[in-house]
Amino acid sequence: MADSKKDAAAPEAVNTGGGKSKTIVIGFVSLIVLFETAMFFFLVPSAEEISALAEARLVKSVQQTEENANQKSLDEDTVEEFTLGMFGETFSPIDSERQFRVEMKLYGLVKKKNADALKAEFELKEGRLRHAIRMKIRNSELSELQENQLGLLQRRILTTCNHLIEGDLLLGVGFTDFQMIEE
């Protein structure tokens, strides 16, 4: 009988030890599940937060696109100088026997977006443009060629150039190194 008590006690000891290990495993798994659930509730954003983040990103993207477009249009609308050439013309004013020489460097003002078109037109029509400009200088009166009266000559040259160039690409013309010398 003593042996039967040992046999009966032995299985109980094994079962009790197995029950504790099962309880520890179940408790550990439960703790992990609870920890993951807590992380989900506290760390994962709600639908409203996700929506707000997406909206903020969309607004930022649209603003950057608009800023880039505005910057590009501002860059395209900037005015650049385009060299039309050096001119040295000798002429004799009407009703005068004196001779004068006018020397100048002529430039035109063009929007950056039109600079390539103007360059192509200028290359095609450079001879006609230079001839027309020379004729405007030679047909000017002496008073028009004085430095404080150059506005009329500028308007005439601008009108002539824009007439020859398609699209009225020039916004204005100007002179650098302007000199009028009596010979």
C-alpha positions as CSV (number, residue, x, y, z in Angstrom):
1,M,0.0,0.0,0.0
2,A,2.9,2.2,0.6
3,D,3.8,1.7,-3.0
4,S,0.4,2.7,-4.2
5,K,0.6,5.9,-2.1
6,K,3.9,6.8,-3.8
7,D,2.4,6.0,-7.2
8,A,-0.7,8.1,-6.5
9,A,1.4,11.0,-5.1
10,A,3.8,11.1,-8.0
11,P,1.3,11.9,-10.7
12,E,-0.2,14.7,-8.6
13,A,3.2,16.3,-8.2
14,V,3.7,16.2,-12.0
15,N,0.2,17.6,-12.7
16,T,0.7,20.4,-10.2
17,G,4.0,21.4,-11.7
18,G,2.4,21.3,-15.2
19,G,-0.5,23.4,-14.1
20,K,1.8,26.1,-12.8
21,S,3.8,26.3,-16.0
22,K,0.5,26.4,-18.0
23,T,-0.7,29.2,-15.7
24,I,2.7,31.1,-16.2
25,V,2.5,30.6,-20.0
26,I,-1.2,31.8,-20.1
27,G,-0.4,34.7,-17.9
28,F,2.6,35.7,-20.1
29,V,0.6,35.4,-23.3
30,S,-2.2,37.4,-21.7
31,L,0.3,40.1,-20.6
32,I,1.6,40.3,-24.2
33,V,-1.9,40.6,-25.6
34,L,-2.8,43.3,-23.1
35,F,0.5,45.2,-23.8
36,E,-0.2,45.0,-27.6
37,T,-3.8,46.2,-27.1
38,A,-2.6,49.1,-24.9
39,M,0.0,50.0,-27.5
40,F,-2.7,49.9,-30.2
41,F,-5.0,52.3,-28.2
42,F,-2.3,54.7,-27.2
43,L,0.2,54.7,-30.1
44,V,-1.9,54.1,-33.2
45,P,-3.6,57.4,-34.3
46,S,-7.4,57.6,-34.6
47,A,-9.3,58.1,-37.9
48,E,-9.7,61.8,-37.2
49,E,-5.9,62.2,-36.6
50,I,-5.1,60.3,-39.7
51,S,-7.5,62.4,-41.7
52,A,-6.1,65.6,-40.2
53,L,-2.5,64.5,-41.1
54,A,-3.5,63.6,-44.6
55,E,-5.3,67.0,-45.1
56,A,-2.3,68.9,-43.7
57,R,0.0,67.0,-46.1
58,L,-2.3,67.8,-49.1
59,V,-2.6,71.5,-48.2
60,K,1.2,71.7,-47.9
61,S,1.7,69.9,-51.2
62,V,-0.8,72.3,-52.9
63,Q,0.9,75.3,-51.4
64,Q,4.3,74.1,-52.6
65,T,2.9,73.6,-56.1
66,E,1.4,77.0,-56.1
67,E,4.7,78.6,-54.9
68,N,6.6,76.8,-57.6
69,A,4.2,77.9,-60.2
70,N,4.3,81.5,-58.9
71,Q,8.1,81.5,-58.8
72,K,8.2,80.1,-62.4
73,S,5.8,82.7,-63.7
74,L,7.8,85.5,-61.9
75,D,11.0,84.1,-63.4
76,E,9.4,84.1,-66.9
77,D,8.1,87.7,-66.5
78,T,11.4,89.2,-65.5
79,V,12.8,91.6,-68.0
80,E,16.2,91.0,-69.6
81,E,18.3,93.1,-71.9
82,F,18.9,91.9,-75.4
83,T,21.8,93.5,-77.4
84,L,20.6,94.8,-80.7
85,G,24.0,96.0,-81.8
86,M,26.5,98.8,-82.1
87,F,25.7,101.7,-84.5
88,G,28.0,104.4,-85.8
89,E,26.2,106.6,-88.3
90,T,27.3,109.7,-90.1
91,F,24.6,112.0,-91.3
92,S,23.9,115.5,-92.3
93,P,20.8,117.1,-90.8
94,I,18.2,118.6,-93.2
95,D,19.0,122.2,-94.2
96,S,22.5,122.0,-92.9
97,E,25.9,121.3,-94.4
98,R,27.5,120.2,-91.2
99,Q,28.1,116.5,-90.7
100,F,27.6,114.6,-87.4
101,R,28.5,111.1,-86.3
102,V,26.2,109.2,-83.8
103,E,27.7,106.3,-82.0
104,M,25.7,104.1,-79.7
105,K,25.1,100.6,-78.4
106,L,21.5,99.7,-78.7
107,Y,19.7,97.2,-76.4
108,G,16.1,96.0,-76.2
109,L,14.1,94.9,-73.2
110,V,12.4,91.5,-73.4
111,K,10.6,89.2,-71.0
112,K,12.6,86.1,-70.1
113,K,10.0,83.8,-71.6
114,N,10.2,85.6,-74.9
115,A,14.0,85.8,-75.1
116,D,14.5,82.7,-77.2
117,A,11.8,83.8,-79.7
118,L,13.4,87.2,-80.0
119,K,16.8,85.7,-80.5
120,A,15.5,83.5,-83.3
121,E,13.6,86.4,-85.0
122,F,16.7,88.7,-84.6
123,E,18.9,86.1,-86.3
124,L,16.5,85.8,-89.2
125,K,16.0,89.5,-89.7
126,E,19.2,91.1,-88.4
127,G,20.0,92.9,-91.7
128,R,16.5,94.4,-92.0
129,L,16.5,95.5,-88.4
130,R,19.9,97.1,-88.6
131,H,19.0,98.9,-91.8
132,A,15.7,100.2,-90.3
133,I,17.5,101.4,-87.2
134,R,20.1,103.2,-89.3
135,M,17.4,104.9,-91.3
136,K,15.7,106.1,-88.2
137,I,19.0,107.6,-86.9
138,R,19.8,109.2,-90.2
139,N,16.3,110.7,-90.7
140,S,16.2,112.2,-87.2
141,E,16.5,115.9,-86.7
142,L,19.5,117.3,-84.8
143,S,17.3,118.3,-81.8
144,E,16.0,114.7,-81.5
145,L,19.5,113.4,-81.1
146,Q,20.4,115.6,-78.1
147,E,20.7,113.5,-75.0
148,N,17.6,115.0,-73.3
149,Q,15.5,114.4,-76.4
150,L,16.3,110.7,-77.1
151,G,12.8,109.5,-76.1
152,L,11.3,110.2,-79.5
153,L,14.1,108.2,-81.2
154,Q,13.7,105.4,-78.8
155,R,9.9,105.2,-79.6
156,R,10.6,105.2,-83.3
157,I,13.2,102.5,-83.1
158,L,10.9,100.4,-80.8
159,T,8.0,100.8,-83.2
160,T,10.1,99.9,-86.2
161,C,11.7,96.8,-84.5
162,N,8.4,95.5,-83.3
163,H,6.9,96.0,-86.8
164,L,9.6,93.8,-88.2
165,I,9.7,91.2,-85.4
166,E,6.6,89.1,-85.1
167,G,4.7,89.3,-81.8
168,D,5.9,92.6,-80.5
169,L,8.4,90.9,-78.3
170,L,10.4,94.1,-77.4
171,L,9.1,96.0,-74.4
172,G,11.4,99.0,-74.9
173,V,14.8,100.0,-76.3
174,G,17.7,101.9,-74.8
175,F,21.1,103.3,-75.6
176,T,24.4,102.8,-73.9
177,D,27.5,104.7,-74.8
178,F,25.6,107.3,-76.8
179,Q,27.7,110.0,-78.4
180,M,27.0,112.6,-81.0
181,I,30.1,114.1,-82.5
182,E,30.3,117.0,-85.0
183,E,32.8,116.3,-87.8
